[in-house]
């Protein structure tokens, strides 16, 4: 289960990076901001999973 969640977090980060880059490339700040938000969400998910792993025996 944890590996699945880690993969989802990484996928969310990648989607955010791509969307952010596309927004900057076309000059669409709203698209870039949405990409930054998705990327941050992915980082938060990854941090949650790392914290859960730290407390596993």
C-alpha positions as CSV (number, residue, x, y, z in Angstrom):
1,X,0.0,0.0,0.0
2,X,2.7,2.5,0.9
3,X,4.5,1.9,-2.4
4,X,1.3,2.6,-4.3
5,X,0.8,5.9,-2.3
6,X,4.5,6.9,-3.0
7,X,3.9,6.3,-6.7
8,X,0.8,8.4,-6.6
9,X,2.7,11.2,-4.9
10,X,5.5,11.1,-7.4
11,X,2.9,11.1,-10.3
12,X,1.2,14.1,-8.8
13,X,4.6,15.9,-8.6
14,X,5.3,15.2,-12.2
15,X,1.9,16.2,-13.4
16,X,2.3,19.5,-11.5
17,X,5.7,20.1,-13.0
18,X,4.5,19.5,-16.5
19,X,1.4,21.7,-16.0
20,X,3.5,24.5,-14.5
21,X,6.0,24.3,-17.4
22,X,3.2,24.4,-19.9
23,X,1.7,27.4,-18.2
24,X,5.0,29.3,-18.2
25,X,5.6,28.3,-21.9
26,X,2.3,29.8,-23.1
27,X,2.2,32.7,-20.7
28,X,-0.8,31.4,-18.8
29,X,-0.2,32.3,-15.1
30,X,-3.4,30.5,-14.0
31,X,-2.2,27.2,-15.5
32,X,1.2,27.7,-14.0
33,X,-0.3,28.3,-10.6
34,X,-2.5,25.2,-10.8
35,X,0.7,23.3,-11.7
36,X,2.5,24.6,-8.7
37,X,-0.5,23.6,-6.5
38,X,-0.5,20.1,-7.8
39,X,3.3,19.8,-7.4
40,X,3.0,21.0,-3.8
41,X,0.2,18.5,-3.2
42,X,2.5,15.7,-4.4
43,X,5.3,16.9,-2.1
44,X,2.9,16.8,0.8
45,X,1.7,13.3,0.0
46,X,5.4,12.2,-0.2
47,X,6.2,13.8,3.1
48,X,3.2,12.0,4.7
49,X,4.4,8.7,3.4
50,X,8.0,9.3,4.6
51,X,6.6,10.2,8.1
52,X,4.5,7.0,8.1
53,X,7.6,5.0,7.2
54,X,9.6,6.6,10.0
55,X,7.2,5.2,12.6
56,X,7.0,1.7,11.2
57,X,8.9,-0.9,13.2
